[in-house]
Amino acid sequence: MKILAISEISKSEKVFPSMADLKSWLHNRPWISSKVLRSWNLYRILPDGSKVSMRYGVRTMYDFVDYYRI
């Protein structure tokens, strides 16, 4: 499942091929501030290309880090 991250600040987008890639990317950047993590909204990309909200109330990268204990 691909993950799409969209920055509220710069409107840039980053696509992660899998949830494991997103976890690894975040794990290798412990210096990212909570303000920056809160500015990146996360979406799942379905096989048909549409984007939907993440599960379990995860809306931002900050929520993702908190939920998955990264």
C-alpha positions in Angstrom: 0.0 0.0 0.0 1.5 3.4 -1.0 1.4 6.3 1.4 1.0 9.9 0.2 2.3 12.7 2.4 1.2 16.3 1.6 2.7 19.3 3.4 0.3 22.0 4.5 3.1 24.5 4.5 4.8 24.0 1.1 2.1 22.0 -0.6 4.7 19.5 -1.7 4.0 15.8 -1.9 6.0 12.7 -1.2 5.0 9.2 -2.0 6.2 6.3 0.1 6.0 2.8 -1.6 5.0 1.2 1.7 4.3 1.8 5.4 7.7 0.3 6.2 9.4 2.9 4.0 7.7 5.7 5.8 8.7 4.2 9.2 12.3 3.9 8.0 12.3 7.5 6.6 11.0 8.9 9.9 13.3 6.7 12.0 16.3 8.1 10.1 15.2 11.7 10.8 14.9 12.0 14.6 15.6 15.7 14.4 12.3 16.5 12.7 10.3 18.8 15.0 6.7 18.0 16.1 5.5 21.2 14.3 6.9 19.8 11.0 5.4 16.4 11.6 2.0 18.0 12.3 2.2 19.9 8.9 2.4 16.7 6.8 -1.0 15.0 6.2 -1.0 11.3 5.3 -3.3 9.4 2.9 -3.4 5.8 1.6 -3.3 5.5 -2.2 -5.6 2.7 -3.4 -4.8 0.5 -6.4 -7.1 2.6 -8.5 -5.1 5.8 -7.7 -7.6 7.4 -5.4 -6.5 8.7 -2.0 -8.3 8.0 1.2 -7.6 8.8 4.9 -5.3 6.7 6.9 -6.8 4.2 9.5 -7.0 4.4 13.2 -7.3 8.2 13.4 -3.9 8.8 11.9 -4.1 12.1 10.1 -0.6 13.5 10.2 3.0 12.2 10.4 2.9 13.2 14.1 -0.1 10.9 14.7 1.7 8.2 12.7 4.8 8.5 14.9 2.7 8.4 18.1 0.5 5.5 17.0 3.3 3.3 15.7 5.8 4.4 18.5 8.6 5.3 16.1 
